[in-house]
Amino acid sequence: MYLNLGRVLIWLCALALQSITVAQPSLGGSVVREGGRPVERSTGEWLLRMHEATRHGAYVGTFVVSSATGGMSSSRIWHVCDGAQQVERVDALTGAPRSTYRHNDQVTTFLPRSGLVLQERRDSLRLFSDLLQNQDAAISGFYSARLVGADRVAGVDADVLLLEPRDRMRFGYRVWSERESGLVVKLQTLDRDGRVLEQAAFSDLRLDVRINMGQLIEMMGRTQGYRVERVEPVATTAAAEGWVIKSGVAGFKLTSCIRRPFAGPTPPGDRQGRTIQWIFSDGLASVSLFVEPLDSHAMAHDASLAVGATRLLSRQIQGGWLTVVGEVPQQTLQAFSESLERAR
């Protein structure tokens, strides 16, 4: 099977990092109570409130992700933002040691066992916030939402909202939003029958703590003794790379298209060693398409994989090898894979 599992895990980790660093928003004109008085919030107000919760103040907590199949991972997070600058540190507490720092769109990952530091720029983190501010009407056309109760998570009071998809091309969500700030403290991804595919939640959380932003930025730059690899993705378009997307999946908008070098040896037949990545989002779920040159010396077979709520599909297409990954049903990945064609 022509499938680089190491690279796949990097993609899955990138998706997980995005879900941690960009709070998942909630939708709908649900009623909540503030100071004992009911307050009506529109779709856009829910979106921006939960997104803005990560853009001001600071918090420290332990974040645990578990799947219905028994998988579990946890991370320790330090997050601080003053509205203009956002700095974050995420330490993996399970699996191989790994520390990831993010300063706005600059991301640095320390891998102590291999003595390696990976540095890259992720524009998609910035673009996602733009999507949240402009997709109110479109998103509400594909999800419905209602307030279903109140709960406590990691010692804080939270409103609980249920987001239900209006079609079979996306999953549903149950979201716990901290009552005062709007910060998402727990998130469950649900299949069409309401079963929990994956849960992500803080097991402990301290809000409005003192975090030295300058100190985190300084720690991010301490690369002495490590081999530093700089990944420089370049913004591009499907047309510029010789591809065309015939039709997408309703509700999903293209947020970015980049060309990135391989984080490893260049495959035979590919002098530039590059991967093209498209990122699509409907405001809640995201899907990435990766096209890489086909290694003529490999035995290529179609493949599919499910890890918690994340689905992956990989197959050969004209002019390359396609991998589609996202927290969506398999049929959505299939629709995306069928939409991509070689233009020349």
C-alpha positions in Angstrom: 0.0 0.0 0.0 1.4 3.3 -1.0 0.7 5.2 2.2 3.4 6.9 4.3 1.9 6.3 7.8 4.4 8.7 9.4 3.2 11.5 7.1 -0.4 10.6 7.8 0.2 10.9 11.5 1.7 14.3 11.0 -1.4 15.3 9.1 -3.6 14.0 11.9 -1.5 15.8 14.5 -1.9 19.0 12.5 -5.7 18.6 12.5 -5.7 17.9 16.2 -3.5 21.0 16.9 -6.0 23.1 14.9 -8.9 21.8 16.9 -7.0 22.8 20.1 -5.8 26.2 19.0 -9.0 27.4 17.3 -12.0 26.8 19.5 -14.7 25.0 17.8 -17.7 27.3 17.5 -21.4 26.6 18.0 -24.4 27.7 16.0 -28.0 28.7 16.1 -30.4 31.2 17.7 -30.4 29.4 21.0 -31.4 31.1 24.3 -28.9 31.2 27.2 -29.1 32.8 30.6 -26.8 35.6 31.8 -27.4 37.0 35.3 -30.7 35.0 35.4 -32.0 36.8 32.3 -32.5 34.9 29.0 -30.4 36.2 26.1 -31.0 35.3 22.5 -27.9 34.7 20.4 -27.8 34.5 16.6 -25.6 32.0 14.7 -23.0 34.7 14.1 -22.9 35.7 17.7 -22.4 32.1 18.9 -19.6 31.7 16.4 -17.7 34.9 17.3 -18.2 34.5 21.0 -16.6 31.1 21.1 -13.8 32.1 18.7 -13.1 35.4 20.5 -12.7 33.4 23.8 -9.3 32.3 22.5 -8.3 35.8 21.4 -8.3 37.4 24.9 -6.9 36.4 28.2 -5.0 33.3 29.1 -5.6 29.7 30.4 -3.6 26.6 31.3 -5.1 23.1 31.2 -4.8 19.5 30.4 -6.6 18.5 27.2 -7.6 14.9 26.7 -8.8 13.4 23.4 -10.4 9.9 23.5 -12.1 7.9 20.8 -14.9 5.3 20.8 -12.3 2.7 19.6 -10.3 3.1 22.8 -7.6 5.5 21.6 -6.6 8.3 24.0 -4.0 11.1 24.0 -3.5 14.1 26.3 -1.6 17.3 26.2 -0.8 20.2 28.5 -1.6 23.6 27.1 -0.5 27.1 27.9 -2.4 29.7 25.9 -2.2 33.5 26.1 -3.6 36.2 23.7 -3.9 39.9 23.9 -6.0 40.3 20.8 -3.0 41.2 18.6 -0.6 38.4 19.5 -1.4 34.8 20.3 1.1 32.5 21.8 0.7 28.9 22.8 2.6 25.9 24.0 1.3 22.3 23.7 3.2 19.5 25.4 2.3 15.9 24.5 1.7 13.9 27.7 1.2 10.5 25.9 3.3 8.9 23.1 6.6 10.2 22.0 7.7 13.5 23.7 6.8 16.5 21.6 6.4 20.2 22.4 4.7 22.5 19.9 4.9 26.3 20.2 2.8 28.7 18.1 3.3 32.5 17.8 0.5 33.8 15.6 1.0 31.8 12.4 4.6 30.6 13.2 4.7 27.0 14.5 7.8 25.3 16.0 7.7 21.6 17.0 10.5 20.1 19.2 11.0 16.3 18.8 13.6 15.5 21.6 14.1 11.8 20.7 15.1 12.6 17.2 16.9 15.8 18.1 14.8 17.6 15.5 12.9 20.9 15.4 10.4 21.6 12.7 9.5 25.2 11.9 6.7 26.2 9.6 4.1 28.9 8.9 0.4 28.0 9.0 -1.7 30.6 7.3 -4.8 28.4 7.7 -5.0 29.3 11.4 -5.5 32.9 10.5 -7.8 32.2 7.6 -10.1 30.1 9.7 -11.0 33.1 11.8 -12.0 35.0 8.7 -14.3 32.1 7.7 -16.0 32.3 11.0 -16.8 35.9 10.6 -18.3 35.6 7.1 -20.1 32.2 7.0 -23.1 32.8 9.4 -25.9 32.3 6.8 -24.1 29.5 5.0 -23.2 27.5 8.1 -26.8 27.7 9.6 -28.0 26.2 6.3 -26.1 23.0 7.0 -26.4 22.7 10.8 -29.2 23.3 13.4 -28.4 24.0 17.0 -30.2 24.0 20.3 -29.4 24.5 23.9 -29.8 21.2 25.7 -28.7 22.0 29.3 -26.0 23.0 31.6 -23.0 21.2 33.1 -19.7 21.5 34.9 -16.4 20.6 33.1 -13.0 20.8 34.7 -14.5 22.9 37.6 -16.2 25.5 35.4 -19.9 26.1 34.5 -20.8 25.5 30.9 -23.8 25.7 28.6 -24.3 22.5 26.5 -25.4 22.9 22.9 -26.3 20.2 20.3 -25.3 20.8 16.7 -27.1 18.6 14.3 -26.2 18.3 10.6 -28.9 18.9 8.0 -27.4 16.3 5.6 -25.3 13.2 5.6 -22.1 14.9 4.5 -21.0 16.0 8.0 -21.0 14.8 11.6 -22.9 16.4 14.6 -21.4 17.9 17.7 -22.2 18.4 21.3 -20.4 21.4 22.7 -19.8 22.6 26.3 -19.1 26.3 26.3 -17.8 28.0 29.5 -20.6 30.3 30.6 -18.7 33.5 31.2 -16.1 33.6 28.4 -17.6 31.2 25.8 -14.4 29.1 25.7 -15.1 25.5 24.5 -14.1 23.2 27.3 -15.5 20.0 26.0 -16.5 18.7 22.5 -18.1 15.5 21.3 -18.2 14.5 17.7 -21.4 12.4 16.9 -22.3 10.1 14.1 -25.7 10.1 12.4 -27.2 8.0 15.2 -25.9 10.3 17.9 -23.1 7.9 19.0 -19.9 9.6 20.3 -17.1 9.0 17.8 -14.6 11.2 19.7 -14.4 13.4 22.7 -12.0 16.2 23.4 -12.2 17.9 26.9 -10.2 19.7 29.5 -9.6 17.5 32.6 -8.3 20.5 34.5 -8.4 24.2 33.6 -7.3 27.5 35.0 -8.7 30.6 33.5 -7.3 34.2 33.5 -3.9 33.0 34.8 -0.7 34.9 34.5 1.4 33.7 31.6 4.5 35.4 30.4 4.1 35.7 26.7 7.7 36.9 26.2 9.0 33.8 28.0 7.1 31.4 25.8 8.4 33.2 22.7 11.9 32.9 24.1 11.5 29.2 24.8 10.2 28.7 21.2 13.6 30.0 19.9 15.8 27.7 22.1 16.9 25.4 19.3 20.5 24.9 20.2 21.5 21.3 20.0 18.7 20.4 17.6 18.7 19.9 13.9 16.3 22.5 12.5 14.2 21.8 9.4 12.3 24.8 8.0 9.2 23.9 6.0 8.3 26.7 3.7 4.8 26.2 2.2 4.0 28.5 -0.8 0.5 29.8 -1.5 -0.7 28.6 -4.9 -3.9 27.6 -6.8 -5.3 24.5 -8.3 -5.0 26.0 -11.8 -1.4 27.0 -11.3 -0.5 23.4 -10.3 -2.4 21.9 -13.2 -5.5 20.7 -11.4 -9.1 21.6 -11.5 -11.8 21.0 -8.8 -15.0 20.2 -10.8 -17.4 20.4 -7.9 -17.0 20.4 -4.2 -19.3 19.4 -1.3 -22.1 21.9 -0.5 -21.2 24.1 2.4 -17.4 23.6 2.3 -15.4 26.6 1.2 -11.7 26.6 0.1 -9.7 28.4 2.8 -6.2 27.8 1.4 -4.1 26.0 -1.2 -0.4 25.6 -0.6 2.5 23.8 -2.1 4.8 22.3 0.6 8.0 20.3 0.4 8.2 16.7 1.7 9.4 16.3 5.3 11.7 13.5 4.1 13.6 12.1 1.1 12.3 13.2 -2.3 10.5 10.4 -4.0 11.8 9.1 -7.4 10.6 11.1 -10.3 9.9 14.3 -8.3 12.7 16.7 -8.5 11.0 19.4 -6.4 9.7 16.9 -3.8 6.4 18.8 -3.3 2.9 18.1 -2.0 -0.1 20.2 -2.9 -2.6 20.7 -0.1 -6.1 22.1 -0.3 -8.0 23.0 2.9 -11.8 23.2 2.9 -14.1 24.1 5.8 -17.8 24.5 6.4 -17.0 26.6 9.6 -17.0 23.5 11.9 -15.5 20.6 10.0 -12.4 20.7 7.8 -11.1 18.5 5.0 -7.6 18.5 3.5 -6.7 17.2 0.1 -3.0 16.2 -0.4 -1.7 15.4 -3.9 1.9 14.1 -4.2 3.8 12.6 -7.1 3.3 8.9 -7.6 6.3 6.8 -6.8 6.6 4.5 -9.8 8.6 2.0 -7.7 5.7 1.5 -5.2 2.8 -0.9 -5.4 -0.1 1.5 -5.2 -3.4 0.4 -3.6 -6.4 2.3 -2.5 -6.7 2.7 1.3 -9.0 4.0 3.9 -8.5 4.6 7.6 -10.6 5.7 10.6 -9.1 7.2 13.8 -11.7 8.4 16.2 -13.8 11.0 14.2 -11.0 11.4 11.6 -11.5 9.6 8.3 -8.8 9.1 5.6 -9.0 8.0 2.0 -6.0 7.4 -0.3 -5.9 6.4 -3.9 -4.1 6.9 -7.2 -5.3 9.5 -9.6 -4.1 10.7 -12.9 -0.7 12.4 -12.4 -0.3 11.6 -8.7 -1.4 10.1 -5.4 -4.3 11.6 -3.6 -5.0 11.5 0.2 -8.1 13.1 1.6 -8.4 13.5 5.4 -10.9 15.2 7.7 -13.4 14.8 10.5 -16.3 14.0 8.2 -18.1 10.8 7.0 -16.3 8.6 4.5 -18.8 9.5 1.7 -17.7 13.2 2.1 -14.1 12.2 1.5 -15.2 10.2 -1.5 -17.1 13.2 -3.0 -14.0 15.4 -2.6 -11.7 12.7 -4.1 -14.0 12.5 -7.2 -14.0 16.3 -7.6 -10.3 16.6 -8.4 -9.1 16.2 -11.9 -5.8 16.8 -13.8 -6.2 19.8 -16.1 -3.0 19.2 -18.1 
